[in-house]
Amino acid sequence: MTCQVILDFRVKEDSLEDLRSMLHRILPETRSYDGCNNLYIVQNQDDPLALVVIEQWETRPKYEKYLAWRTETGVIDELVAMLDGEPTFRFFDYFGV
């Protein structure tokens, strides 16, 4: 079953452009990773430092394999260093309506 992943986070003010550059660099690999169906990022109009990553994966285990790979390669540590607080991961299934 398809898994929707919602990742919420807040960026440090002085890191927003560094984060944008990083995402331009890494997202092509993410989008082509086995199991990734779709990924886009939205920015809060009222709070530009608040971002949400909306992802669709074939399965949660495929997402978890991807996340483990990103952790092993150091990308997660690089990302977390730019954040103001901990990111929030949420996982959803389609409700069927």
N, CA, C and O atoms as a GROMACS GRO file, in nm:
protein
  388
    1MET      N    1   0.084  -0.117   0.000
    1MET     CA    2   0.000   0.000   0.000
    1MET      C    3   0.089   0.124   0.000
    1MET      O    4   0.191   0.128   0.069
    2THR      N    5   0.050   0.224  -0.077
    2THR     CA    6   0.125   0.349  -0.085
    2THR      C    7   0.129   0.418   0.051
    2THR      O    8   0.030   0.422   0.123
    3CYS      N    9   0.244   0.474   0.084
    3CYS     CA   10   0.264   0.543   0.211
    3CYS      C   11   0.289   0.691   0.184
    3CYS      O   12   0.377   0.726   0.105
    4GLN      N   13   0.212   0.775   0.249
    4GLN     CA   14   0.235   0.919   0.243
    4GLN      C   15   0.322   0.958   0.362
    4GLN      O   16   0.292   0.922   0.476
    5VAL      N   17   0.429   1.029   0.336
    5VAL     CA   18   0.518   1.075   0.442
    5VAL      C   19   0.512   1.227   0.445
    5VAL      O   20   0.530   1.294   0.343
    6ILE      N   21   0.486   1.281   0.563
    6ILE     CA   22   0.483   1.425   0.583
    6ILE      C   23   0.595   1.458   0.680
    6ILE      O   24   0.598   1.408   0.792
    7LEU      N   25   0.686   1.543   0.637
    7LEU     CA   26   0.798   1.584   0.719
    7LEU      C   27   0.786   1.734   0.742
    7LEU      O   28   0.796   1.812   0.647
    8ASP      N   29   0.766   1.774   0.867
    8ASP     CA   30   0.754   1.915   0.904
    8ASP      C   31   0.883   1.958   0.973
    8ASP      O   32   0.937   1.886   1.056
    9PHE      N   33   0.931   2.076   0.937
    9PHE     CA   34   1.046   2.130   1.009
    9PHE      C   35   1.053   2.280   0.994
    9PHE      O   36   0.991   2.340   0.906
   10ARG      N   37   1.132   2.340   1.081
   10ARG     CA   38   1.155   2.484   1.080
   10ARG      C   39   1.305   2.505   1.060
   10ARG      O   40   1.387   2.442   1.127
   11VAL      N   41   1.338   2.593   0.968
   11VAL     CA   42   1.477   2.621   0.932
   11VAL      C   43   1.529   2.740   1.012
   11VAL      O   44   1.456   2.836   1.038
   12LYS      N   45   1.655   2.732   1.050
   12LYS     CA   46   1.719   2.850   1.111
   12LYS      C   47   1.721   2.962   1.007
   12LYS      O   48   1.744   2.937   0.888
   13GLU      N   49   1.697   3.082   1.051
   13GLU     CA   50   1.686   3.195   0.959
   13GLU      C   51   1.808   3.211   0.869
   13GLU      O   52   1.795   3.241   0.750
   14ASP      N   53   1.926   3.191   0.926
   14ASP     CA   54   2.048   3.209   0.847
   14ASP      C   55   2.083   3.087   0.762
   14ASP      O   56   2.186   3.086   0.695
   15SER      N   57   1.998   2.985   0.763
   15SER     CA   58   2.027   2.862   0.688
   15SER      C   59   1.932   2.838   0.572
   15SER      O   60   1.946   2.738   0.501
   16LEU      N   61   1.837   2.925   0.550
   16LEU     CA   62   1.734   2.899   0.448
   16LEU      C   63   1.795   2.881   0.309
   16LEU      O   64   1.759   2.786   0.239
   17GLU      N   65   1.883   2.968   0.268
   17GLU     CA   66   1.941   2.955   0.134
   17GLU      C   67   2.037   2.837   0.124
   17GLU      O   68   2.046   2.774   0.019
   18ASP      N   69   2.107   2.807   0.233
   18ASP     CA   70   2.193   2.687   0.233
   18ASP      C   71   2.108   2.561   0.219
   18ASP      O   72   2.145   2.468   0.148
   19LEU      N   73   1.994   2.560   0.286
   19LEU     CA   74   1.903   2.445   0.275
   19LEU      C   75   1.851   2.432   0.132
   19LEU      O   76   1.848   2.323   0.076
   20ARG      N   77   1.811   2.544   0.073
   20ARG     CA   78   1.763   2.542  -0.066
   20ARG      C   79   1.869   2.483  -0.159
   20ARG      O   80   1.837   2.401  -0.245
   21SER      N   81   1.993   2.524  -0.143
   21SER     CA   82   2.102   2.470  -0.226
   21SER      C   83   2.121   2.321  -0.203
   21SER      O   84   2.138   2.245  -0.298
   22MET      N   85   2.118   2.281  -0.077
   22MET     CA   86   2.132   2.139  -0.045
   22MET      C   87   2.020   2.057  -0.110
   22MET      O   88   2.046   1.952  -0.169
   23LEU      N   89   1.898   2.105  -0.099
   23LEU     CA   90   1.784   2.031  -0.156
   23LEU      C   91   1.794   2.021  -0.307
   23LEU      O   92   1.760   1.918  -0.365
   24HIS      N   93   1.840   2.128  -0.372
   24HIS     CA   94   1.862   2.120  -0.518
   24HIS      C   95   1.963   2.012  -0.552
   24HIS      O   96   1.953   1.945  -0.655
   25ARG      N   97   2.061   1.996  -0.464
   25ARG     CA   98   2.167   1.897  -0.487
   25ARG      C   99   2.119   1.754  -0.464
   25ARG      O  100   2.151   1.664  -0.542
   26ILE      N  101   2.041   1.732  -0.356
   26ILE     CA  102   2.009   1.594  -0.317
   26ILE      C  103   1.875   1.541  -0.368
   26ILE      O  104   1.856   1.420  -0.379
   27LEU      N  105   1.781   1.630  -0.400
   27LEU     CA  106   1.647   1.580  -0.435
   27LEU      C  107   1.641   1.500  -0.565
   27LEU      O  108   1.556   1.411  -0.575
   28PRO      N  109   1.725   1.525  -0.665
   28PRO     CA  110   1.720   1.435  -0.781
   28PRO      C  111   1.745   1.289  -0.744
   28PRO      O  112   1.680   1.199  -0.797
   29GLU      N  113   1.840   1.265  -0.652
   29GLU     CA  114   1.865   1.128  -0.606
   29GLU      C  115   1.746   1.072  -0.529
   29GLU      O  116   1.711   0.955  -0.543
   30THR      N  117   1.685   1.157  -0.447
   30THR     CA  118   1.569   1.112  -0.370
   30THR      C  119   1.455   1.073  -0.463
   30THR      O  120   1.395   0.967  -0.448
   31ARG      N  121   1.427   1.158  -0.559
   31ARG     CA  122   1.314   1.132  -0.650
   31ARG      C  123   1.337   1.008  -0.736
   31ARG      O  124   1.240   0.947  -0.782
   32SER      N  125   1.462   0.972  -0.759
   32SER     CA  126   1.490   0.852  -0.840
   32SER      C  127   1.517   0.729  -0.754
   32SER      O  128   1.541   0.621  -0.808
   33TYR      N  129   1.512   0.743  -0.621
   33TYR     CA  130   1.539   0.631  -0.532
   33TYR      C  131   1.426   0.527  -0.545
   33TYR      O  132   1.310   0.563  -0.562
   34ASP      N  133   1.462   0.400  -0.536
   34ASP     CA  134   1.364   0.292  -0.548
   34ASP      C  135   1.249   0.310  -0.448
   34ASP      O  136   1.271   0.311  -0.326
   35GLY      N  137   1.129   0.324  -0.500
   35GLY     CA  138   1.010   0.335  -0.416
   35GLY      C  139   0.954   0.474  -0.404
   35GLY      O  140   0.840   0.490  -0.359
   36CYS      N  141   1.030   0.576  -0.444
   36CYS     CA  142   0.978   0.713  -0.436
   36CYS      C  143   0.889   0.742  -0.556
   36CYS      O  144   0.935   0.739  -0.670
   37ASN      N  145   0.763   0.769  -0.530
   37ASN     CA  146   0.669   0.802  -0.637
   37ASN      C  147   0.658   0.951  -0.661
   37ASN      O  148   0.640   0.994  -0.775
   38ASN      N  149   0.670   1.030  -0.555
   38ASN     CA  150   0.652   1.174  -0.568
   38ASN      C  151   0.708   1.242  -0.444
   38ASN      O  152   0.708   1.186  -0.335
   39LEU      N  153   0.757   1.363  -0.462
   39LEU     CA  154   0.807   1.442  -0.351
   39LEU      C  155   0.801   1.588  -0.390
   39LEU      O  156   0.846   1.627  -0.498
   40TYR      N  157   0.746   1.670  -0.302
   40TYR     CA  158   0.755   1.814  -0.320
   40TYR      C  159   0.759   1.881  -0.185
   40TYR      O  160   0.723   1.823  -0.082
   41ILE      N  161   0.805   2.005  -0.188
   41ILE     CA  162   0.823   2.081  -0.064
   41ILE      C  163   0.743   2.209  -0.074
   41ILE      O  164   0.744   2.277  -0.176
   42VAL      N  165   0.672   2.239   0.035
   42VAL     CA  166   0.594   2.363   0.040
   42VAL      C  167   0.646   2.449   0.154
   42VAL      O  168   0.697   2.400   0.255
   43GLN      N  169   0.630   2.580   0.135
   43GLN     CA  170   0.676   2.678   0.233
   43GLN      C  171   0.556   2.756   0.284
   43GLN      O  172   0.473   2.801   0.206
   44ASN      N  173   0.548   2.772   0.415
   44ASN     CA  174   0.438   2.842   0.478
   44ASN      C  175   0.440   2.989   0.437
   44ASN      O  176   0.542   3.056   0.452
   45GLN      N  177   0.327   3.039   0.384
   45GLN     CA  178   0.319   3.179   0.340
   45GLN      C  179   0.333   3.276   0.456
   45GLN      O  180   0.386   3.386   0.438
   46ASP      N  181   0.286   3.238   0.574
   46ASP     CA  182   0.289   3.327   0.689
   46ASP      C  183   0.416   3.311   0.773
   46ASP      O  184   0.446   3.396   0.856
   47ASP      N  185   0.488   3.204   0.751
   47ASP     CA  186   0.611   3.177   0.825
   47ASP      C  187   0.709   3.108   0.730
   47ASP      O  188   0.717   2.985   0.729
   48PRO      N  189   0.783   3.185   0.651
   48PRO     CA  190   0.869   3.127   0.546
   48PRO      C  191   0.977   3.031   0.595
   48PRO      O  192   1.038   2.961   0.514
   49LEU      N  193   1.002   3.027   0.724
   49LEU     CA  194   1.102   2.933   0.777
   49LEU      C  195   1.041   2.797   0.807
   49LEU      O  196   1.113   2.703   0.841
   50ALA      N  197   0.910   2.786   0.795
   50ALA     CA  198   0.840   2.658   0.819
   50ALA      C  199   0.818   2.590   0.684
   50ALA      O  200   0.751   2.644   0.596
   51LEU      N  201   0.874   2.471   0.670
   51LEU     CA  202   0.863   2.394   0.546
   51LEU      C  203   0.800   2.259   0.574
   51LEU      O  204   0.810   2.205   0.685
   52VAL      N  205   0.734   2.206   0.472
   52VAL     CA  206   0.675   2.072   0.480
   52VAL      C  207   0.717   1.995   0.355
   52VAL      O  208   0.699   2.042   0.243
   53VAL      N  209   0.772   1.877   0.377
   53VAL     CA  210   0.805   1.787   0.267
   53VAL      C  211   0.691   1.686   0.258
   53VAL      O  212   0.657   1.620   0.356
   54ILE      N  213   0.632   1.676   0.140
   54ILE     CA  214   0.521   1.584   0.116
   54ILE      C  215   0.570   1.478   0.019
   54ILE      O  216   0.608   1.508  -0.095
   55GLU      N  217   0.570   1.354   0.065
   55GLU     CA  218   0.628   1.245  -0.013
   55GLU      C  219   0.528   1.131  -0.029
   55GLU      O  220   0.446   1.105   0.059
   56GLN      N  221   0.538   1.064  -0.141
   56GLN     CA  222   0.460   0.943  -0.164
   56GLN      C  223   0.558   0.832  -0.198
   56GLN      O  224   0.637   0.843  -0.292
   57TRP      N  225   0.551   0.724  -0.120
   57TRP     CA  226   0.640   0.609  -0.138
   57TRP      C  227   0.557   0.484  -0.162
   57TRP      O  228   0.444   0.474  -0.116
   58GLU      N  229   0.615   0.390  -0.234
   58GLU     CA  230   0.544   0.263  -0.260
   58GLU      C  231   0.506   0.194  -0.131
   58GLU      O  232   0.395   0.143  -0.118
   59THR      N  233   0.600   0.193  -0.035
   59THR     CA  234   0.575   0.130   0.095
   59THR      C  235   0.655   0.204   0.203
   59THR      O  236   0.753   0.272   0.173
   60ARG      N  237   0.613   0.189   0.326
   60ARG     CA  238   0.690   0.247   0.436
   60ARG      C  239   0.829   0.183   0.449
   60ARG      O  240   0.926   0.255   0.472
   61PRO      N  241   0.841   0.050   0.435
   61PRO     CA  242   0.976  -0.007   0.440
   61PRO      C  243   1.072   0.051   0.336
   61PRO      O  244   1.190   0.067   0.364
   62LYS      N  245   1.022   0.083   0.216
   62LYS     CA  246   1.110   0.143   0.116
   62LYS      C  247   1.153   0.283   0.159
   62LYS      O  248   1.268   0.322   0.137
   63TYR      N  249   1.063   0.358   0.221
   63TYR     CA  250   1.100   0.489   0.274
   63TYR      C  251   1.203   0.474   0.386
   63TYR      O  252   1.301   0.549   0.391
   64GLU      N  253   1.181   0.378   0.474
   64GLU     CA  254   1.274   0.358   0.585
   64GLU      C  255   1.412   0.316   0.536
   64GLU      O  256   1.513   0.354   0.595
   65LYS      N  257   1.418   0.238   0.427
   65LYS     CA  258   1.546   0.202   0.367
   65LYS      C  259   1.614   0.327   0.311
   65LYS      O  260   1.734   0.346   0.328
   66TYR      N  261   1.536   0.412   0.245
   66TYR     CA  262   1.589   0.538   0.194
   66TYR      C  263   1.644   0.626   0.308
   66TYR      O  264   1.755   0.678   0.299
   67LEU      N  265   1.566   0.640   0.415
   67LEU     CA  266   1.606   0.723   0.528
   67LEU      C  267   1.734   0.669   0.593
   67LEU      O  268   1.820   0.747   0.634
   68ALA      N  269   1.746   0.538   0.604
   68ALA     CA  270   1.868   0.478   0.658
   68ALA      C  271   1.989   0.511   0.570
   68ALA      O  272   2.097   0.541   0.620
   69TRP      N  273   1.970   0.506   0.438
   69TRP     CA  274   2.078   0.541   0.345
   69TRP      C  275   2.119   0.686   0.362
   69TRP      O  276   2.238   0.717   0.366
   70ARG      N  277   2.020   0.776   0.373
   70ARG     CA  278   2.052   0.919   0.391
   70ARG      C  279   2.122   0.942   0.526
   70ARG      O  280   2.206   1.031   0.537
   71THR      N  281   2.086   0.865   0.625
   71THR     CA  282   2.152   0.878   0.755
   71THR      C  283   2.297   0.831   0.745
   71THR      O  284   2.388   0.898   0.794
   72GLU      N  285   2.319   0.716   0.680
   72GLU     CA  286   2.454   0.661   0.665
   72GLU      C  287   2.545   0.755   0.586
   72GLU      O  288   2.665   0.763   0.616
   73THR      N  289   2.492   0.824   0.488
   73THR     CA  290   2.574   0.912   0.404
   73THR      C  291   2.596   1.050   0.467
   73THR      O  292   2.670   1.131   0.411
   74GLY      N  293   2.534   1.077   0.582
   74GLY     CA  294   2.555   1.203   0.650
   74GLY      C  295   2.460   1.315   0.612
   74GLY      O  296   2.468   1.424   0.668
   75VAL      N  297   2.371   1.289   0.518
   75VAL     CA  298   2.278   1.393   0.473
   75VAL      C  299   2.183   1.437   0.584
   75VAL      O  300   2.152   1.555   0.597
   76ILE      N  301   2.138   1.342   0.665
   76ILE     CA  302   2.045   1.377   0.773
   76ILE      C  303   2.113   1.469   0.874
   76ILE      O  304   2.053   1.566   0.919
   77ASP      N  305   2.237   1.440   0.910
   77ASP     CA  306   2.310   1.527   1.002
   77ASP      C  307   2.328   1.667   0.943
   77ASP      O  308   2.317   1.767   1.013
   78GLU      N  309   2.357   1.672   0.813
   78GLU     CA  310   2.372   1.801   0.744
   78GLU      C  311   2.241   1.880   0.748
   78GLU      O  312   2.241   2.001   0.771
   79LEU      N  313   2.132   1.811   0.727
   79LEU     CA  314   2.000   1.875   0.730
   79LEU      C  315   1.966   1.924   0.871
   79LEU      O  316   1.927   2.039   0.890
   80VAL      N  317   1.982   1.838   0.969
   80VAL     CA  318   1.945   1.872   1.107
   80VAL      C  319   2.024   1.992   1.158
   80VAL      O  320   1.972   2.070   1.238
   81ALA      N  321   2.147   2.009   1.113
   81ALA     CA  322   2.229   2.123   1.155
   81ALA      C  323   2.168   2.256   1.110
   81ALA      O  324   2.197   2.360   1.169
   82MET      N  325   2.084   2.254   1.008
   82MET     CA  326   2.021   2.376   0.957
   82MET      C  327   1.884   2.402   1.017
   82MET      O  328   1.821   2.504   0.988
   83LEU      N  329   1.836   2.311   1.101
   83LEU     CA  330   1.700   2.322   1.152
   83LEU      C  331   1.695   2.388   1.288
   83LEU      O  332   1.789   2.382   1.367
   84ASP      N  333   1.583   2.452   1.313
   84ASP     CA  334   1.552   2.511   1.442
   84ASP      C  335   1.458   2.415   1.514
   84ASP      O  336   1.336   2.431   1.509
   85GLY      N  337   1.514   2.316   1.580
   85GLY     CA  338   1.434   2.214   1.647
   85GLY      C  339   1.434   2.084   1.569
   85GLY      O  340   1.494   2.072   1.462
   86GLU      N  341   1.366   1.986   1.626
   86GLU     CA  342   1.359   1.852   1.567
   86GLU      C  343   1.253   1.847   1.456
   86GLU      O  344   1.146   1.908   1.469
   87PRO      N  345   1.282   1.775   1.349
   87PRO     CA  346   1.179   1.755   1.246
   87PRO      C  347   1.072   1.656   1.296
   87PRO      O  348   1.099   1.575   1.385
   88THR      N  349   0.955   1.665   1.240
   88THR     CA  350   0.845   1.575   1.274
   88THR      C  351   0.811   1.491   1.151
   88THR      O  352   0.781   1.545   1.044
   89PHE      N  353   0.816   1.359   1.167
   89PHE     CA  354   0.780   1.265   1.060
   89PHE      C  355   0.642   1.209   1.092
   89PHE      O  356   0.614   1.168   1.204
   90ARG      N  357   0.554   1.208   0.991
   90ARG     CA  358   0.423   1.144   1.006
   90ARG      C  359   0.399   1.056   0.885
   90ARG      O  360   0.440   1.090   0.773
   91PHE      N  361   0.333   0.942   0.906
   91PHE     CA  362   0.310   0.844   0.801
   91PHE      C  363   0.161   0.821   0.787
   91PHE      O  364   0.091   0.803   0.887
   92PHE      N  365   0.112   0.822   0.662
   92PHE     CA  366  -0.032   0.810   0.637
   92PHE      C  367  -0.059   0.708   0.528
   92PHE      O  368   0.022   0.686   0.438
   93ASP      N  369  -0.176   0.646   0.540
   93ASP     CA  370  -0.233   0.563   0.434
   93ASP      C  371  -0.351   0.638   0.375
   93ASP      O  372  -0.411   0.723   0.441
   94TYR      N  373  -0.385   0.606   0.251
   94TYR     CA  374  -0.506   0.663   0.192
   94TYR      C  375  -0.627   0.613   0.268
   94TYR      O  376  -0.633   0.496   0.308
   95PHE      N  377  -0.723   0.699   0.288
   95PHE     CA  378  -0.842   0.668   0.364
   95PHE      C  379  -0.947   0.598   0.278
   95PHE      O  380  -1.036   0.531   0.331
   96GLY      N  381  -0.938   0.613   0.149
   96GLY     CA  382  -1.027   0.538   0.060
   96GLY      C  383  -1.155   0.609   0.019
   96GLY      O  384  -1.250   0.544  -0.024
   97VAL      N  385  -1.159   0.739   0.032
   97VAL     CA  386  -1.276   0.813  -0.016
   97VAL      C  387  -1.235   0.925  -0.109
   97VAL      O  388  -1.319   0.998  -0.159
   0.00000   0.00000   0.00000
